[in-house]
Amino acid sequence: MTPSRDISRLIEIMAALRTPVTGCPWDLEQNFATIAPYTIEEAYEVVDAISRGDLDDLCEELGDLLLQVVFHAQMAEEQNAFAFGDVVEAITRKMIRRHPHVFADKDGDLASSHVKEVWDRIKAEEKAERAARRPPQEAPSHKSLLSGVKAGQPALTRAMELQRKASTVGFDWNDPRAVLAKIREEADEIEAALDRNDSEGLAEETGDLMFAVVNLARHVDADPEAALRATNTKFERRFAYIERALEAQGRTLEQASLAEMDALWNEAKSAKQSSPEERKQAGR
């Protein structure tokens, strides 16, 4: 098996990895649910390469993301559901249909400001067609205000969109301080779950706390994803300070106590506050 620029080679490789007995044991154990987290992870890797302006890395990460598509398609083909070619056909049909000003009406001269209107109208038509094809038992019993919030978004983003949608009918806090009080309430409920040694309750209450924090971010006009990304960067910088300080002493992280590392953390915190770029990422 040799590398190739032809997509068929990647499909062949994936099929070989999923072949019983001769394939890869790890690949053979996977299913849609176990692969889904990797699909999300690879999409984030693509975004990260773009944000760093690293086109070489972007090429590689796009390949990793493409592999996820091929992996899912291979598993679907094994179940006689669909194959990679069906995926390609479906998206090409969709792109042609959603761009009638390019592919259908050769004389069309649609302004860019109207392209989104056409796109949204055709998407709505497609959604209605999919709903009509569903078996009756799959049809929702009622049309929820929140139905339009996409389920496939990252959890932080979807929490923000759910809250925004609910706020359009007045289901919202009027003051950020009220949200802050809710955060304290959720923290108290986590403490109660800890006292009960309730592992399921802890997971649920932690989710409630995170949802409340997203709500606070929305009320103070901060993007929670960007804010957390900036905090991650800050954490990495301060932890690196600890590593460098210990290395200068001829010591490793394993040789230092928590108290010593905490003291160095505070040194890093005092030495350099958040950079302007980090504040910009977490900003409004």
One Martini backbone bead per residue (centre of mass of N, CA, C, O) as a GRO file, in nm:
protein
  284
    1MET     BB    1   0.094   0.039   0.026
    2THR     BB    2   0.052   0.364  -0.110
    3PRO     BB    3   0.062   0.673  -0.156
    4SER     BB    4  -0.195   0.928  -0.247
    5ARG     BB    5  -0.406   1.170  -0.422
    6ASP     BB    6  -0.623   0.957  -0.412
    7ILE     BB    7  -0.913   0.887  -0.242
    8SER     BB    8  -0.922   0.576  -0.288
    9ARG     BB    9  -0.680   0.506  -0.103
   10LEU     BB   10  -0.808   0.586   0.165
   11ILE     BB   11  -1.044   0.389   0.143
   12GLU     BB   12  -0.868   0.133   0.132
   13ILE     BB   13  -0.728   0.169   0.404
   14MET     BB   14  -0.985   0.167   0.577
   15ALA     BB   15  -1.082  -0.113   0.489
   16ALA     BB   16  -0.832  -0.265   0.592
   17LEU     BB   17  -0.859  -0.179   0.894
   18ARG     BB   18  -1.173  -0.319   0.891
   19THR     BB   19  -1.067  -0.601   0.853
   20PRO     BB   20  -1.107  -0.893   0.953
   21VAL     BB   21  -0.810  -1.012   1.122
   22THR     BB   22  -0.618  -0.808   0.928
   23GLY     BB   23  -0.671  -0.575   1.084
   24CYS     BB   24  -0.718  -0.331   1.318
   25PRO     BB   25  -0.814  -0.366   1.637
   26TRP     BB   26  -0.896  -0.074   1.700
   27ASP     BB   27  -1.069  -0.009   1.450
   28LEU     BB   28  -1.269  -0.254   1.494
   29GLU     BB   29  -1.389  -0.134   1.777
   30GLN     BB   30  -1.527   0.087   1.640
   31ASN     BB   31  -1.769   0.359   1.637
   32PHE     BB   32  -1.950   0.631   1.606
   33ALA     BB   33  -1.926   0.717   1.909
   34THR     BB   34  -1.607   0.680   1.945
   35ILE     BB   35  -1.532   0.879   1.699
   36ALA     BB   36  -1.667   1.156   1.745
   37PRO     BB   37  -1.451   1.302   1.927
   38TYR     BB   38  -1.233   1.303   1.699
   39THR     BB   39  -1.386   1.479   1.502
   40ILE     BB   40  -1.392   1.729   1.681
   41GLU     BB   41  -1.088   1.752   1.732
   42GLU     BB   42  -1.004   1.793   1.432
   43ALA     BB   43  -1.160   2.054   1.390
   44TYR     BB   44  -0.994   2.214   1.599
   45GLU     BB   45  -0.719   2.175   1.461
   46VAL     BB   46  -0.790   2.341   1.216
   47VAL     BB   47  -0.846   2.607   1.365
   48ASP     BB   48  -0.565   2.631   1.493
   49ALA     BB   49  -0.401   2.650   1.230
   50ILE     BB   50  -0.539   2.906   1.133
   51SER     BB   51  -0.472   3.090   1.382
   52ARG     BB   52  -0.148   3.040   1.319
   53GLY     BB   53  -0.084   3.032   1.004
   54ASP     BB   54  -0.045   2.707   0.937
   55LEU     BB   55  -0.043   2.551   0.634
   56ASP     BB   56   0.096   2.283   0.680
   57ASP     BB   57  -0.084   2.198   0.917
   58LEU     BB   58  -0.353   2.228   0.770
   59CYS     BB   59  -0.310   2.000   0.570
   60GLU     BB   60  -0.293   1.777   0.784
   61GLU     BB   61  -0.564   1.833   0.937
   62LEU     BB   62  -0.748   1.788   0.693
   63GLY     BB   63  -0.673   1.492   0.668
   64ASP     BB   64  -0.777   1.406   0.947
   65LEU     BB   65  -1.070   1.493   0.887
   66LEU     BB   66  -1.113   1.314   0.639
   67LEU     BB   67  -1.077   1.046   0.788
   68GLN     BB   68  -1.339   1.068   0.948
   69VAL     BB   69  -1.528   1.045   0.707
   70VAL     BB   70  -1.425   0.770   0.608
   71PHE     BB   71  -1.482   0.613   0.865
   72HIS     BB   72  -1.788   0.654   0.876
   73ALA     BB   73  -1.846   0.542   0.591
   74GLN     BB   74  -1.738   0.257   0.640
   75MET     BB   75  -1.935   0.179   0.867
   76ALA     BB   76  -2.191   0.226   0.696
   77GLU     BB   77  -2.126   0.018   0.474
   78GLU     BB   78  -2.128  -0.230   0.667
   79GLN     BB   79  -2.455  -0.154   0.712
   80ASN     BB   80  -2.591  -0.061   0.441
   81ALA     BB   81  -2.636   0.262   0.429
   82PHE     BB   82  -2.354   0.396   0.326
   83ALA     BB   83  -2.115   0.573   0.129
   84PHE     BB   84  -1.883   0.788   0.027
   85GLY     BB   85  -2.026   0.856  -0.242
   86ASP     BB   86  -2.288   0.953  -0.102
   87VAL     BB   87  -2.165   1.193   0.039
   88VAL     BB   88  -2.069   1.341  -0.213
   89GLU     BB   89  -2.342   1.358  -0.357
   90ALA     BB   90  -2.496   1.514  -0.139
   91ILE     BB   91  -2.313   1.772  -0.136
   92THR     BB   92  -2.329   1.841  -0.436
   93ARG     BB   93  -2.632   1.874  -0.450
   94LYS     BB   94  -2.651   2.097  -0.236
   95MET     BB   95  -2.464   2.311  -0.371
   96ILE     BB   96  -2.625   2.338  -0.632
   97ARG     BB   97  -2.898   2.416  -0.504
   98ARG     BB   98  -2.774   2.670  -0.328
   99HIS     BB   99  -2.657   2.780  -0.636
  100PRO     BB  100  -2.844   2.898  -0.879
  101HIS     BB  101  -2.666   3.154  -0.968
  102VAL     BB  102  -2.442   2.944  -1.085
  103PHE     BB  103  -2.590   2.661  -1.206
  104ALA     BB  104  -2.877   2.750  -1.326
  105ASP     BB  105  -2.853   3.072  -1.360
  106LYS     BB  106  -2.646   3.208  -1.592
  107ASP     BB  107  -2.786   3.513  -1.575
  108GLY     BB  108  -2.726   3.557  -1.297
  109ASP     BB  109  -2.703   3.855  -1.050
  110LEU     BB  110  -2.624   3.803  -0.740
  111ALA     BB  111  -2.599   3.951  -0.462
  112SER     BB  112  -2.432   3.902  -0.172
  113SER     BB  113  -2.676   3.997   0.013
  114HIS     BB  114  -2.869   3.754  -0.125
  115VAL     BB  115  -2.740   3.476  -0.079
  116LYS     BB  116  -2.839   3.410   0.211
  117GLU     BB  117  -3.138   3.411   0.145
  118VAL     BB  118  -3.128   3.171  -0.047
  119TRP     BB  119  -2.994   2.971   0.142
  120ASP     BB  120  -3.215   2.976   0.367
  121ARG     BB  121  -3.453   2.892   0.191
  122ILE     BB  122  -3.338   2.617   0.097
  123LYS     BB  123  -3.290   2.498   0.376
  124ALA     BB  124  -3.589   2.501   0.457
  125GLU     BB  125  -3.681   2.309   0.235
  126GLU     BB  126  -3.501   2.070   0.318
  127LYS     BB  127  -3.614   2.039   0.603
  128ALA     BB  128  -3.905   1.976   0.515
  129GLU     BB  129  -3.834   1.723   0.349
  130ARG     BB  130  -3.714   1.558   0.582
  131ALA     BB  131  -3.966   1.563   0.761
  132ALA     BB  132  -4.150   1.414   0.549
  133ARG     BB  133  -3.967   1.140   0.552
  134ARG     BB  134  -4.040   1.083   0.824
  135PRO     BB  135  -4.161   0.904   1.046
  136PRO     BB  136  -4.421   0.974   1.250
  137GLN     BB  137  -4.272   0.895   1.528
  138GLU     BB  138  -4.036   1.123   1.475
  139ALA     BB  139  -4.216   1.342   1.516
  140PRO     BB  140  -4.274   1.612   1.675
  141SER     BB  141  -4.522   1.721   1.897
  142HIS     BB  142  -4.367   2.002   1.887
  143LYS     BB  143  -4.275   2.341   1.844
  144SER     BB  144  -3.986   2.462   1.945
  145LEU     BB  145  -3.798   2.735   2.011
  146LEU     BB  146  -3.522   2.539   2.024
  147SER     BB  147  -3.505   2.377   1.747
  148GLY     BB  148  -3.290   2.575   1.589
  149VAL     BB  149  -3.073   2.458   1.773
  150LYS     BB  150  -2.793   2.313   1.721
  151ALA     BB  151  -2.663   2.000   1.829
  152GLY     BB  152  -2.350   2.004   1.698
  153GLN     BB  153  -2.240   2.192   1.889
  154PRO     BB  154  -2.066   2.315   2.108
  155ALA     BB  155  -2.159   2.338   2.430
  156LEU     BB  156  -2.103   2.639   2.478
  157THR     BB  157  -2.246   2.747   2.226
  158ARG     BB  158  -2.526   2.615   2.278
  159ALA     BB  159  -2.584   2.747   2.546
  160MET     BB  160  -2.589   3.033   2.435
  161GLU     BB  161  -2.820   2.987   2.224
  162LEU     BB  162  -3.040   2.894   2.417
  163GLN     BB  163  -3.043   3.153   2.587
  164ARG     BB  164  -3.103   3.353   2.362
  165LYS     BB  165  -3.371   3.230   2.275
  166ALA     BB  166  -3.518   3.255   2.552
  167SER     BB  167  -3.483   3.573   2.573
  168THR     BB  168  -3.697   3.654   2.347
  169VAL     BB  169  -3.939   3.577   2.585
  170GLY     BB  170  -3.807   3.660   2.884
  171PHE     BB  171  -3.611   3.413   2.960
  172ASP     BB  172  -3.441   3.601   3.196
  173TRP     BB  173  -3.207   3.788   3.321
  174ASN     BB  174  -3.151   4.137   3.428
  175ASP     BB  175  -2.885   4.058   3.603
  176PRO     BB  176  -2.567   3.954   3.656
  177ARG     BB  177  -2.599   3.915   3.969
  178ALA     BB  178  -2.813   3.692   3.943
  179VAL     BB  179  -2.623   3.492   3.808
  180LEU     BB  180  -2.416   3.484   4.037
  181ALA     BB  181  -2.614   3.362   4.241
  182LYS     BB  182  -2.656   3.101   4.077
  183ILE     BB  183  -2.365   3.005   4.094
  184ARG     BB  184  -2.363   2.974   4.402
  185GLU     BB  185  -2.592   2.770   4.412
  186GLU     BB  186  -2.451   2.550   4.241
  187ALA     BB  187  -2.207   2.520   4.431
  188ASP     BB  188  -2.373   2.420   4.675
  189GLU     BB  189  -2.478   2.163   4.527
  190ILE     BB  190  -2.202   2.036   4.498
  191GLU     BB  191  -2.137   2.016   4.798
  192ALA     BB  192  -2.378   1.832   4.864
  193ALA     BB  193  -2.286   1.600   4.677
  194LEU     BB  194  -2.022   1.550   4.826
  195ASP     BB  195  -2.150   1.476   5.099
  196ARG     BB  196  -2.311   1.225   4.951
  197ASN     BB  197  -2.143   1.083   4.732
  198ASP     BB  198  -2.265   1.192   4.438
  199SER     BB  199  -2.173   1.127   4.123
  200GLU     BB  200  -2.420   1.201   3.949
  201GLY     BB  201  -2.478   1.475   4.082
  202LEU     BB  202  -2.206   1.606   4.017
  203ALA     BB  203  -2.234   1.606   3.712
  204GLU     BB  204  -2.496   1.772   3.698
  205GLU     BB  205  -2.404   2.022   3.870
  206THR     BB  206  -2.166   2.095   3.690
  207GLY     BB  207  -2.336   2.158   3.443
  208ASP     BB  208  -2.500   2.384   3.577
  209LEU     BB  209  -2.260   2.566   3.635
  210MET     BB  210  -2.165   2.604   3.343
  211PHE     BB  211  -2.428   2.726   3.239
  212ALA     BB  212  -2.417   2.974   3.429
  213VAL     BB  213  -2.145   3.086   3.324
  214VAL     BB  214  -2.241   3.135   3.038
  215ASN     BB  215  -2.458   3.336   3.122
  216LEU     BB  216  -2.262   3.545   3.230
  217ALA     BB  217  -2.105   3.591   2.971
  218ARG     BB  218  -2.348   3.699   2.814
  219HIS     BB  219  -2.409   3.946   3.011
  220VAL     BB  220  -2.091   4.055   2.964
  221ASP     BB  221  -2.003   4.012   2.664
  222ALA     BB  222  -1.873   3.712   2.649
  223ASP     BB  223  -1.684   3.464   2.508
  224PRO     BB  224  -1.648   3.156   2.640
  225GLU     BB  225  -1.447   3.026   2.446
  226ALA     BB  226  -1.239   3.260   2.442
  227ALA     BB  227  -1.198   3.280   2.747
  228LEU     BB  228  -1.093   2.989   2.787
  229ARG     BB  229  -0.860   3.006   2.589
  230ALA     BB  230  -0.708   3.230   2.745
  231THR     BB  231  -0.679   3.067   3.008
  232ASN     BB  232  -0.514   2.839   2.891
  233THR     BB  233  -0.274   3.016   2.813
  234LYS     BB  234  -0.217   3.119   3.098
  235PHE     BB  235  -0.165   2.845   3.227
  236GLU     BB  236   0.074   2.763   3.049
  237ARG     BB  237   0.259   3.001   3.125
  238ARG     BB  238   0.268   2.951   3.436
  239PHE     BB  239   0.366   2.657   3.424
  240ALA     BB  240   0.630   2.721   3.277
  241TYR     BB  241   0.748   2.883   3.508
  242ILE     BB  242   0.774   2.647   3.701
  243GLU     BB  243   0.962   2.475   3.526
  244ARG     BB  244   1.194   2.684   3.500
  245ALA     BB  245   1.248   2.726   3.802
  246LEU     BB  246   1.321   2.429   3.867
  247GLU     BB  247   1.544   2.395   3.655
  248ALA     BB  248   1.730   2.615   3.787
  249GLN     BB  249   1.744   2.413   4.052
  250GLY     BB  250   1.763   2.109   3.950
  251ARG     BB  251   1.450   2.034   3.913
  252THR     BB  252   1.146   1.870   3.930
  253LEU     BB  253   0.816   1.829   3.954
  254GLU     BB  254   0.832   1.564   4.130
  255GLN     BB  255   1.025   1.718   4.356
  256ALA     BB  256   0.784   1.895   4.412
  257SER     BB  257   0.568   2.056   4.591
  258LEU     BB  258   0.268   2.201   4.603
  259ALA     BB  259   0.359   2.452   4.759
  260GLU     BB  260   0.589   2.528   4.567
  261MET     BB  261   0.420   2.553   4.309
  262ASP     BB  262   0.223   2.766   4.420
  263ALA     BB  263   0.435   2.985   4.468
  264LEU     BB  264   0.524   3.004   4.169
  265TRP     BB  265   0.249   3.078   4.061
  266ASN     BB  266   0.232   3.350   4.212
  267GLU     BB  267   0.476   3.468   4.074
  268ALA     BB  268   0.363   3.459   3.788
  269LYS     BB  269   0.113   3.631   3.851
  270SER     BB  270   0.280   3.887   3.939
  271ALA     BB  271   0.478   3.921   3.692
  272LYS     BB  272   0.222   3.840   3.482
  273GLN     BB  273  -0.029   3.932   3.324
  274SER     BB  274  -0.243   3.947   3.105
  275SER     BB  275  -0.242   3.975   2.788
  276PRO     BB  276  -0.375   4.160   2.540
  277GLU     BB  277  -0.455   3.913   2.366
  278GLU     BB  278  -0.613   3.762   2.584
  279ARG     BB  279  -0.817   3.989   2.634
  280LYS     BB  280  -0.922   3.993   2.344
  281GLN     BB  281  -1.027   3.696   2.333
  282ALA     BB  282  -1.222   3.754   2.597
  283GLY     BB  283  -1.385   3.964   2.477
  284ARG     BB  284  -1.642   4.165   2.310
   0.00000   0.00000   0.00000
